[in-house]
């Protein structure tokens, strides 16, 4: 702060330094702790983890969590009865720089009948 007062550090440089602190730093923790309940709720609702900065430790933890969820899914599928409905595969934890997977549309009974009619030469 003394460098800021003496003119050796600009306000812009100070802002950049603060913005690039790791999320677990004391300064970032203090900033998060000062948020009101409404601000926290808004950030939780609009949160985009893929746009945040993650440390290598967080990346590795997300990889381990994904592996455990995939193993659990495989175990359920292997031990399920042959005619039983299998659960959907687990979604990986959203990471910085990775967009969420797009959901594929499910074919409903009505749309299946409509598609069948169109294939059989029915009018559109």
C-alpha positions as a Markdown table, in Angstrom:
| # | Residue | x | y | z |
|---|---|---|---|---|
| 1 | Unk | 0.0 | 0.0 | 0.0 |
| 2 | Unk | 2.9 | 2.3 | 0.6 |
| 3 | Unk | 3.9 | 1.9 | -3.1 |
| 4 | Unk | 0.4 | 3.0 | -4.0 |
| 5 | Unk | 0.8 | 6.1 | -1.9 |
| 6 | Unk | 4.3 | 6.9 | -3.2 |
| 7 | Unk | 3.1 | 6.5 | -6.8 |
| 8 | Unk | 5.2 | 3.4 | -7.6 |
| 9 | Unk | 2.0 | 1.3 | -7.9 |
| 10 | Unk | -1.0 | 2.5 | -9.9 |
| 11 | Unk | -4.7 | 1.8 | -9.0 |
| 12 | Unk | -5.0 | -0.3 | -12.1 |
| 13 | Unk | -2.1 | -2.5 | -11.2 |
| 14 | Unk | -3.5 | -2.9 | -7.7 |
| 15 | Unk | -6.8 | -4.0 | -9.1 |
| 16 | Unk | -5.2 | -6.5 | -11.5 |
| 17 | Unk | -3.1 | -7.9 | -8.6 |
| 18 | Unk | -6.3 | -8.4 | -6.4 |
| 19 | Unk | -8.3 | -9.9 | -9.3 |
| 20 | Unk | -5.6 | -12.5 | -9.9 |
| 21 | Unk | -5.3 | -13.7 | -6.4 |
| 22 | Unk | -6.1 | -17.4 | -5.9 |
| 23 | Unk | -9.7 | -18.1 | -4.7 |
| 24 | Unk | -8.4 | -19.5 | -1.4 |
| 25 | Unk | -6.4 | -16.4 | -0.5 |
| 26 | Unk | -7.2 | -14.4 | 2.6 |
| 27 | Unk | -8.2 | -11.4 | 0.6 |
| 28 | Unk | -10.6 | -13.3 | -1.7 |
| 29 | Unk | -12.1 | -15.0 | 1.4 |
| 30 | Unk | -12.6 | -11.7 | 3.1 |
| 31 | Unk | -14.3 | -10.3 | 0.0 |
| 32 | Unk | -16.6 | -13.3 | -0.2 |
| 33 | Unk | -17.4 | -13.0 | 3.5 |
| 34 | Unk | -18.5 | -9.4 | 3.1 |
| 35 | Unk | -21.2 | -10.3 | 0.6 |
| 36 | Unk | -24.8 | -10.0 | 1.7 |
| 37 | Unk | -27.2 | -13.0 | 1.6 |
| 38 | Unk | -28.9 | -11.5 | -1.5 |
| 39 | Unk | -25.6 | -11.1 | -3.3 |
| 40 | Unk | -24.6 | -14.7 | -2.4 |
| 41 | Unk | -27.9 | -16.0 | -3.6 |
| 42 | Unk | -27.6 | -14.1 | -6.9 |
| 43 | Unk | -24.0 | -15.4 | -7.5 |
| 44 | Unk | -25.2 | -19.0 | -6.7 |
| 45 | Unk | -28.0 | -18.7 | -9.2 |
| 46 | Unk | -25.9 | -17.2 | -11.9 |
| 47 | Unk | -22.8 | -19.1 | -11.1 |
| 48 | Unk | -20.7 | -20.4 | -14.0 |
| 49 | Unk | -17.9 | -22.5 | -12.6 |
| 50 | Unk | -16.4 | -22.9 | -16.1 |
| 51 | Unk | -15.5 | -19.2 | -16.1 |
| 52 | Unk | -13.8 | -19.2 | -12.7 |
| 53 | Unk | -10.2 | -19.8 | -11.9 |
| 54 | Unk | -9.3 | -23.1 | -10.4 |
| 55 | Unk | -6.1 | -24.2 | -8.8 |
| 56 | Unk | -4.4 | -27.5 | -9.9 |
| 57 | Unk | -5.6 | -29.0 | -6.6 |
| 58 | Unk | -9.3 | -28.2 | -7.5 |
| 59 | Unk | -8.8 | -29.6 | -11.0 |
| 60 | Unk | -7.4 | -32.9 | -9.5 |
| 61 | Unk | -10.2 | -33.1 | -7.0 |
| 62 | Unk | -12.9 | -32.6 | -9.7 |
| 63 | Unk | -11.2 | -35.4 | -11.7 |
| 64 | Unk | -11.2 | -37.7 | -8.7 |
| 65 | Unk | -14.9 | -36.9 | -8.0 |
| 66 | Unk | -15.8 | -37.6 | -11.7 |
| 67 | Unk | -13.9 | -40.9 | -11.5 |
| 68 | Unk | -15.8 | -42.0 | -8.4 |
| 69 | Unk | -19.2 | -41.0 | -9.8 |
| 70 | Unk | -18.3 | -43.0 | -13.0 |
| 71 | Unk | -17.3 | -46.0 | -11.0 |
| 72 | Unk | -20.5 | -45.8 | -9.0 |
| 73 | Unk | -22.5 | -45.6 | -12.3 |
| 74 | Unk | -20.6 | -48.7 | -13.7 |
| 75 | Unk | -21.2 | -50.6 | -10.5 |
| 76 | Unk | -25.0 | -49.9 | -10.6 |
| 77 | Unk | -25.2 | -50.9 | -14.3 |
| 78 | Unk | -23.2 | -54.1 | -13.8 |
| 79 | Unk | -25.4 | -55.2 | -10.9 |
| 80 | Unk | -28.7 | -54.2 | -12.3 |
| 81 | Unk | -31.2 | -56.8 | -13.6 |
| 82 | Unk | -31.2 | -57.3 | -17.3 |
| 83 | Unk | -34.6 | -55.7 | -17.9 |
| 84 | Unk | -34.2 | -52.9 | -15.3 |
| 85 | Unk | -33.9 | -49.3 | -16.5 |
| 86 | Unk | -30.4 | -48.0 | -16.1 |
| 87 | Unk | -29.7 | -44.6 | -14.7 |
| 88 | Unk | -28.4 | -41.8 | -16.8 |
| 89 | Unk | -24.6 | -41.5 | -16.9 |
| 90 | Unk | -23.2 | -39.0 | -14.4 |
| 91 | Unk | -22.4 | -35.5 | -15.7 |
| 92 | Unk | -18.8 | -34.4 | -15.1 |
| 93 | Unk | -18.2 | -31.5 | -12.8 |
| 94 | Unk | -18.1 | -28.3 | -14.8 |
| 95 | Unk | -14.6 | -26.9 | -15.1 |
| 96 | Unk | -13.1 | -23.7 | -16.2 |
| 97 | Unk | -12.9 | -23.5 | -20.0 |
| 98 | Unk | -15.3 | -26.4 | -20.6 |
| 99 | Unk | -18.9 | -25.8 | -21.6 |
| 100 | Unk | -21.6 | -28.0 | -20.2 |
| 101 | Unk | -22.7 | -30.9 | -22.3 |
| 102 | Unk | -25.8 | -30.4 | -24.4 |
| 103 | Unk | -28.8 | -32.5 | -23.5 |
| 104 | Unk | -30.1 | -34.7 | -26.2 |
| 105 | Unk | -33.8 | -34.6 | -26.8 |
| 106 | Unk | -35.7 | -37.7 | -25.8 |
| 107 | Unk | -38.2 | -39.2 | -28.2 |
| 108 | Unk | -41.7 | -39.1 | -26.7 |
| 109 | Unk | -44.6 | -41.4 | -27.7 |
| 110 | Unk | -46.3 | -38.6 | -29.6 |
| 111 | Unk | -43.2 | -37.6 | -31.5 |
| 112 | Unk | -42.4 | -41.2 | -32.3 |
| 113 | Unk | -45.9 | -41.7 | -33.8 |
| 114 | Unk | -45.5 | -38.5 | -35.8 |
| 115 | Unk | -42.1 | -39.6 | -37.1 |
| 116 | Unk | -43.5 | -43.0 | -38.0 |
| 117 | Unk | -46.4 | -41.4 | -39.9 |
| 118 | Unk | -44.0 | -39.2 | -41.8 |
| 119 | Unk | -41.7 | -42.1 | -42.7 |
| 120 | Unk | -44.8 | -44.1 | -44.0 |
| 121 | Unk | -45.6 | -41.3 | -46.4 |
| 122 | Unk | -48.0 | -39.2 | -44.2 |
| 123 | Unk | -48.6 | -35.6 | -45.0 |
| 124 | Unk | -46.6 | -33.1 | -43.0 |
